[in-house]
Amino acid sequence: MRDSRRGRLVLAMLLLTAFTLITLDYRSGSGGPLRSLGNSVFGPVERAVGAVASPVGSFFSGLGHLNSYKSENSRLREQNQRLLEQLRLTDADRAHLDSAEKLLNLAGRAQFRIVAARVVAYGGTLGFESTATIDVGTNDGVHKNQTVINGDGLVGKTLDVGPTTSTILLGNDPNFTAGARLEGSQQIGHVDGGGRNPMTITLLGAQATMAPGDRLVTFGDRGDRPFVPEVPIGRVLRIQPTPGQLFRSAVVAPYVDFSSVDIVGVVVDTPRTVKRDSLLPPSPTPSPGTPASPASPDPSSSGTPGTKASGSPSPGRTP
């Protein structure tokens, strides 16, 4: 009985104390000392529990975005790959631009009107070994038997022309022949493609001479078909032995790399005259003490007439 009464007394005192504290805290407002005391006692505990729970909550929250992270990573990888491909394309475009600038420079100096084109295919066709297909045709003003050049010189001639594409015969084909003239002289002959063998030149004058390093340009045909005059061809590499033969011949190193022709121009119109030897590249400066090549005599002064066939180059085409 006594313990029961004591328990009820303690409970009543606690309840009274609680109501008293609630009343005082309410009257003191939000900044009261009792609330500050509570914050001081329980605040550190609350912050500690929050610090432990926050990473766990972030982890479970991140699980919901895992798929979006994977998708973003994949997107960035694809974008990086595209940028790398664009960089490689930029290098290729730069090479195309260089080829086009060289072509326009050569055509501009000669005042040729050209139709620019790109080589889209290589291979033998129409009974020829070395041909190429370009992406222009009759719709662009291109016709059969017209000179094809690039920034380095003579590429070949148009062989077969369609509305939108054309086949050109390359200068290294065994069936290729073009009239040629030695730089600085009236000595003429013809250059021939060798296929797997080198290109060669054969001079037409019995007394004509040439030496390694001599440079060649096209002599031109009547009506500029198929070849216009003064287009650089190449240089003499070595003289071939021709015992018992009337005409001299030599191996020619062409200026054009026929295995990598890309940007070309089909010559569709020319000026009345082109300055002699004006389209040749600058000559290399000889080393001190290097003897100069002997001058080639002019066959017209030796009394031996040059050979001239129908459709062959006619002297006096250029000044």
C-alpha positions as CSV (number, residue, x, y, z in Angstrom):
1,M,0.0,0.0,0.0
2,R,2.8,2.3,1.0
3,D,4.7,1.6,-2.2
4,S,1.7,2.2,-4.4
5,R,1.0,5.6,-2.8
6,R,4.7,6.6,-3.3
7,G,4.6,5.6,-7.0
8,R,1.5,7.7,-7.5
9,L,3.1,10.6,-5.9
10,V,6.2,10.4,-8.0
11,L,4.1,10.1,-11.2
12,A,2.1,13.2,-10.2
13,M,5.2,15.2,-9.5
14,L,6.7,14.3,-12.9
15,L,3.5,15.2,-14.7
16,L,3.4,18.6,-12.9
17,T,7.1,19.2,-13.8
18,A,6.4,18.4,-17.4
19,F,3.4,20.7,-17.7
20,T,5.4,23.5,-16.0
21,L,8.3,23.1,-18.5
22,I,5.9,23.1,-21.4
23,T,4.2,26.2,-20.2
24,L,7.5,28.1,-19.6
25,D,8.9,27.0,-23.0
26,Y,5.8,28.2,-24.7
27,R,5.9,31.6,-23.0
28,S,9.6,32.1,-23.7
29,G,9.1,31.7,-27.5
30,S,11.5,30.0,-30.0
31,G,14.6,31.4,-28.5
32,G,14.0,30.5,-24.9
33,P,16.8,29.0,-22.7
34,L,15.0,25.7,-22.3
35,R,14.9,25.2,-26.1
36,S,18.5,26.3,-26.3
37,L,19.4,23.8,-23.7
38,G,17.6,21.0,-25.6
39,N,19.4,22.0,-28.8
40,S,22.7,21.9,-27.0
41,V,22.0,18.5,-25.5
42,F,20.3,16.7,-28.5
43,G,21.8,18.7,-31.5
44,P,25.1,16.9,-31.7
45,V,23.3,13.6,-31.5
46,E,21.0,14.6,-34.4
47,R,23.9,15.8,-36.5
48,A,25.9,12.6,-35.9
49,V,23.0,10.5,-36.9
50,G,22.5,12.7,-40.0
51,A,26.1,12.4,-41.1
52,V,25.9,8.6,-40.9
53,A,22.6,8.4,-42.7
54,S,23.4,10.9,-45.5
55,P,25.9,8.8,-47.6
56,V,23.6,5.8,-47.3
57,G,20.8,7.9,-48.6
58,S,22.9,9.3,-51.5
59,F,24.0,5.8,-52.4
60,F,20.4,4.5,-52.7
61,S,19.4,7.7,-54.5
62,G,22.3,7.2,-57.0
63,L,21.0,3.7,-57.8
64,G,18.0,5.3,-59.4
65,H,20.2,7.3,-61.8
66,L,22.6,4.4,-62.7
67,N,21.1,3.8,-66.2
68,S,21.2,7.5,-67.1
69,Y,25.0,7.5,-66.1
70,K,25.6,4.6,-68.4
71,S,23.7,6.2,-71.2
72,E,25.7,9.5,-70.8
73,N,29.0,7.6,-70.8
74,S,28.0,5.8,-74.0
75,R,27.0,9.1,-75.6
76,L,30.3,10.7,-74.8
77,R,32.2,7.8,-76.2
78,E,30.3,8.0,-79.5
79,Q,30.8,11.8,-79.6
80,N,34.6,11.3,-79.1
81,Q,34.7,8.8,-81.9
82,R,32.9,11.2,-84.2
83,L,35.3,13.9,-83.4
84,L,38.3,11.7,-84.2
85,E,36.7,10.7,-87.5
86,Q,36.1,14.4,-88.3
87,L,39.8,15.1,-87.5
88,R,40.9,12.4,-90.0
89,L,38.4,13.8,-92.6
90,T,39.9,17.2,-92.1
91,D,43.4,15.8,-93.0
92,A,42.0,14.3,-96.2
93,D,40.2,17.6,-97.0
94,R,43.4,19.4,-96.5
95,A,45.1,17.2,-99.0
96,H,42.3,17.8,-101.5
97,L,42.6,21.5,-101.0
98,D,46.4,21.4,-101.6
99,S,45.8,19.4,-104.9
100,A,43.1,21.9,-106.0
101,E,45.3,24.9,-105.3
102,K,48.1,23.5,-107.3
103,L,45.8,22.7,-110.2
104,L,44.3,26.2,-110.2
105,N,47.8,27.7,-110.0
106,L,48.9,25.8,-113.1
107,A,45.7,26.5,-115.0
108,G,45.8,30.1,-114.0
109,R,49.4,30.7,-115.3
110,A,48.4,29.0,-118.6
111,Q,45.0,30.8,-118.7
112,F,43.4,27.4,-119.4
113,R,39.7,27.0,-118.8
114,I,39.2,23.8,-117.1
115,V,36.5,21.6,-115.6
116,A,37.7,20.4,-112.2
117,A,37.0,16.8,-111.2
118,R,37.8,14.1,-108.7
119,V,39.1,10.6,-109.6
120,V,36.5,8.2,-108.2
121,A,37.9,4.9,-109.6
122,Y,41.0,3.3,-111.0
123,G,41.4,0.2,-113.3
124,G,41.7,-1.1,-116.8
125,T,38.8,-0.7,-119.2
126,L,38.0,-0.4,-122.9
127,G,41.0,-2.5,-123.7
128,F,43.5,-0.3,-121.8
129,E,45.5,-1.1,-118.7
130,S,45.7,2.2,-116.9
131,T,42.5,4.3,-116.8
132,A,40.6,6.3,-114.2
133,T,37.0,7.4,-113.8
134,I,36.3,11.1,-113.0
135,D,33.0,12.6,-111.8
136,V,32.3,15.0,-114.7
137,G,31.0,14.4,-118.2
138,T,29.1,16.0,-121.1
139,N,26.7,17.7,-118.7
140,D,29.8,19.7,-117.5
141,G,31.1,20.5,-120.9
142,V,33.6,17.7,-121.2
143,H,34.2,15.8,-124.4
144,K,36.3,13.0,-125.8
145,N,40.0,13.6,-126.6
146,Q,40.7,16.5,-124.2
147,T,43.8,17.1,-122.2
148,V,43.6,16.1,-118.5
149,I,46.0,17.8,-116.1
150,N,46.7,18.2,-112.4
151,G,48.9,20.6,-110.4
152,D,52.0,18.7,-111.4
153,G,51.4,18.4,-115.1
154,L,50.1,16.0,-117.7
155,V,47.8,13.3,-116.4
156,G,46.3,11.9,-119.7
157,K,43.4,12.5,-122.0
158,T,39.6,11.8,-121.9
159,L,38.9,8.5,-123.5
160,D,35.1,7.9,-123.1
161,V,32.7,10.5,-121.9
162,G,29.2,10.0,-120.5
163,P,26.7,12.5,-119.1
164,T,28.1,12.6,-115.6
165,T,31.3,10.6,-115.6
166,S,34.3,10.1,-117.9
167,T,37.1,7.6,-118.4
168,I,40.6,9.0,-118.8
169,L,43.6,7.3,-120.3
170,L,46.5,7.8,-117.9
171,G,50.0,8.7,-119.1
172,N,51.6,5.5,-117.9
173,D,49.4,3.2,-120.0
174,P,51.4,1.3,-122.7
175,N,49.1,2.7,-125.4
176,F,49.5,6.3,-124.3
177,T,51.4,8.6,-126.7
178,A,51.8,12.4,-126.7
179,G,53.9,14.9,-128.6
180,A,56.7,16.4,-126.5
181,R,59.3,19.1,-126.8
182,L,62.6,19.5,-124.9
183,E,62.8,22.6,-122.8
184,G,64.5,25.6,-124.4
185,S,64.8,24.0,-127.8
186,Q,62.8,23.1,-130.9
187,Q,63.7,19.4,-130.5
188,I,60.5,17.4,-130.6
189,G,59.5,13.8,-130.2
190,H,56.9,11.7,-128.5
191,V,56.5,10.3,-125.0
192,D,55.1,6.8,-124.5
193,G,53.6,5.2,-121.5
194,G,55.4,2.0,-120.5
195,G,52.8,0.2,-118.3
196,R,55.0,-1.6,-115.8
197,N,58.0,-0.2,-117.5
198,P,59.0,3.5,-117.3
199,M,57.7,6.2,-119.6
200,T,60.1,7.0,-122.5
201,I,60.7,9.7,-125.0
202,T,61.9,9.3,-128.6
203,L,63.3,12.3,-130.4
204,L,62.4,12.6,-134.1
205,G,65.5,14.3,-135.4
206,A,68.4,12.0,-136.5
207,Q,70.9,14.6,-135.1
208,A,68.8,15.5,-132.0
209,T,70.5,15.1,-128.7
210,M,69.3,15.2,-125.1
211,A,70.9,14.6,-121.6
212,P,69.7,13.5,-118.2
213,G,67.9,16.3,-116.5
214,D,66.4,17.8,-119.6
215,R,62.7,18.7,-119.1
216,L,59.8,18.0,-121.3
217,V,56.5,19.7,-122.1
218,T,53.7,18.8,-124.4
219,F,54.1,20.1,-128.0
220,G,50.4,20.3,-128.7
221,D,48.2,18.9,-131.5
222,R,46.2,20.6,-134.2
223,G,43.1,22.1,-132.7
224,D,44.5,21.2,-129.2
225,R,43.0,17.8,-129.5
226,P,43.8,15.7,-127.7
227,F,46.8,17.6,-126.2
228,V,47.3,21.3,-125.6
229,P,50.8,22.7,-125.6
230,E,53.2,23.5,-122.8
231,V,51.9,21.2,-120.1
232,P,54.8,19.8,-118.1
233,I,55.5,16.1,-118.6
234,G,58.6,15.2,-116.8
235,R,62.4,15.1,-117.1
236,V,64.9,12.8,-118.8
237,L,66.2,10.3,-116.3
238,R,68.7,8.3,-118.5
239,I,69.6,7.9,-122.1
240,Q,68.9,4.5,-123.6
241,P,71.5,2.8,-125.8
242,T,70.2,2.7,-129.4
243,P,73.0,1.2,-131.5
244,G,72.1,1.1,-135.2
245,Q,68.8,3.1,-134.7
246,L,68.1,6.4,-136.3
247,F,66.3,8.0,-133.4
248,R,67.5,8.5,-129.8
249,S,65.3,7.6,-126.8
250,A,65.5,8.0,-123.1
251,V,63.7,7.0,-119.9
252,V,61.5,9.8,-118.5
253,A,60.6,10.5,-114.8
254,P,57.0,12.0,-115.0
255,Y,56.0,14.8,-112.8
256,V,52.7,13.2,-112.1
257,D,52.4,10.2,-109.7
258,F,49.8,8.2,-111.7
259,S,49.1,5.9,-108.8
260,S,47.7,8.7,-106.6
261,V,46.0,11.1,-108.9
262,D,43.1,12.7,-107.1
263,I,42.0,16.3,-108.2
264,V,42.3,16.8,-111.9
265,G,41.2,19.4,-114.5
266,V,39.9,18.7,-118.1
267,V,41.1,21.5,-120.3
268,V,38.1,22.7,-122.3
269,D,39.6,26.0,-123.7
270,T,43.0,27.6,-124.1
271,P,44.4,31.0,-125.0
272,R,45.7,31.6,-128.5
273,T,49.3,31.2,-127.3
274,V,51.0,30.0,-124.1
275,K,54.4,31.4,-123.2
276,R,57.1,28.8,-123.9
277,D,58.3,26.8,-120.9
278,S,56.3,29.0,-118.6
279,L,54.5,26.2,-116.8
280,L,57.5,24.1,-115.8
281,P,58.4,23.9,-112.1
282,P,61.4,25.9,-110.9
283,S,64.7,24.2,-111.8
284,P,66.7,22.9,-108.9
285,T,69.7,25.1,-108.1
286,P,72.9,23.2,-109.2
287,S,75.6,22.5,-106.6
288,P,78.8,24.6,-106.8
289,G,81.2,23.1,-109.2
290,T,78.6,20.9,-110.9
291,P,79.1,21.1,-114.7
292,A,76.1,22.2,-116.7
293,S,74.5,19.8,-119.1
294,P,75.5,20.3,-122.7
295,A,73.2,22.4,-124.8
296,S,71.0,20.4,-127.2
297,P,71.5,21.5,-130.8
298,D,68.5,22.7,-132.8
299,P,67.7,20.3,-135.6
300,S,66.5,23.1,-137.8
301,S,70.1,24.5,-137.8
302,S,71.6,21.2,-138.7
303,G,69.7,20.9,-141.9
304,T,67.8,17.8,-140.8
305,P,64.1,18.4,-140.9
306,G,61.9,17.1,-138.1
307,T,59.4,14.3,-138.7
308,K,55.8,15.3,-138.7
309,A,52.8,13.0,-139.1
310,S,49.2,13.8,-139.7
311,G,47.6,14.9,-136.4
312,S,51.1,15.3,-134.9
313,P,52.4,18.5,-133.2
314,S,52.9,21.3,-135.6
315,P,55.9,23.6,-135.1
316,G,55.0,27.2,-134.2
317,R,52.0,26.4,-132.0
318,T,53.5,28.4,-129.2
319,P,55.7,31.6,-129.4
